[in-house]
Amino acid sequence: MKKTQECKTPSSHLPRRGFVRSLASGSLGAALAASPATAMAVGTDRSPAAAAANKGKVLMHVGCQSGGTTLRNLEFKARHGVYHIDGGMPEYIPGKGWDLEDSLRKRDACEKYGIHLDAYHLPLTSAGIDKVSHPNIMLGKSPERDREIEEIQQMIMVASKTGVTLLNYNTTILPVLRTGQTIDPKRGNARYSTWVYEEAVKRNEPLTRAGIVTADDMFERIKYLIDRIVPVAEEYKVRLGNHIADPPTHVGYRGITRWTSPDVFAAMKRFAALSDSPYHGFNFCIGSIAEGLKDPKNEIHEIIRYFGPRKKIFNIHLRNIKGGWDHFQEVFSDNGDMDFFQVLKTLQEVGYPYMVMPDHVPSHPDDPTHEQAFAHAYGYIIAILQAIAGGA
């Protein structure tokens, strides 16, 4: 039987310093406290002079969150010039959290190929409350959510011990919403995941087990989580990047008002204001944000220019769409409504320094693992970054 190490988790009711000391009280906690995380630039200079100094510099790099840390996937990433990844999740130990030994193995596997294990995903995913291991946080159900939050706190410590400096997560009740696929004969019959709100309404799907949940309810539950995990993230220097609901949609759809609905920009500002910590921010999904806009091509730049200088953008999902609010298709990086050369120029303008990764890509029967589509996306991102670095 594999020997595992155990992290003791804190009481969510302790003051911040005592709270973190309690976290470190176990044998693994002591080891974590003794081993600081990899240093990251957080809360850097936001002055006009600093912005001018960044002009012409490209600090961001291609990354990816698909495939995990298997030998096959790491070789695939290295062959395509992807040297920064979100490695998914370490092995989960029920009632405790993540297995540190498994996490360290993942890091070591990456390093053999010169790949940086930049991020993990917390088990608060986009799958919705019926398919996640920690549903009670977004159901607002105590004391179950307190036990789940203690495991999240332990996971932050494991990430820090491993040198992982970003944890991505979702705060949703409904899963990702789509109504079907659209086939594009001009791109070899590629299949685009599609959302049409009117079609979804016609299905008359029932309420979820969460019942009626307002936007204020959602924010109360998110704040309850943030108040208990951000102090730990600050102590262990691990950024927490929240991915907005996919897609933003109408108030009360299936009884749920997503926290990003119906004004995605205003909702993102409200979320950012929940904490002034430099470790509280966004897994900034360009595609999901665009799904809540009426003019994504132009509006996305204002949103980047708002959150970028405030250092709230921790990761980029570079996903293109055709359409916007209520009706869209997820397409290839180069044939959507947004001009990704200009999007990355704007990110470069605000000094964004982290990963730029594809997440959802089109499908095709000849590409069952989506590797062809991902290879296309990697090359596209790398080419744009090289063009910008060259002064284009």
Secondary structure, 3 states (H helix, E strand, C coil): CCCCCCCCCCCCCCCHHHHHHHHCCCHHHHHHHHCCCCCCCCCCCCCHHHHHHHCCCCCCEECECCCCCCHHHHHHHHHCCCCEEECCCCCEECCCEECHHHHHHHHHHHHCCCCEEEEEECCCCCCCCCCCCCCHHHHCCCCHHHHHHHHHHHHHHHHHHHCCCEEEEECCCCCCCCCEEEEEHHHCCEEEEEEEHHHHHHCCCCCCCCCCECHHHHHHHHHHHHHHHHHHHHHHCCEEEEECCCCCCCCCECCECCCCCCCHHHHHHHHHCCCCCCCEEEEEEHHHHHCCCCCHHHHHHHHHHHHCCCCCEEEEECCEEEEECCEEEEECCCCCCCCHHHHHHHHHHCCCCCEEECCCCCECCCCCCCHHHHHHHHHHHHHHHHHHHCCC
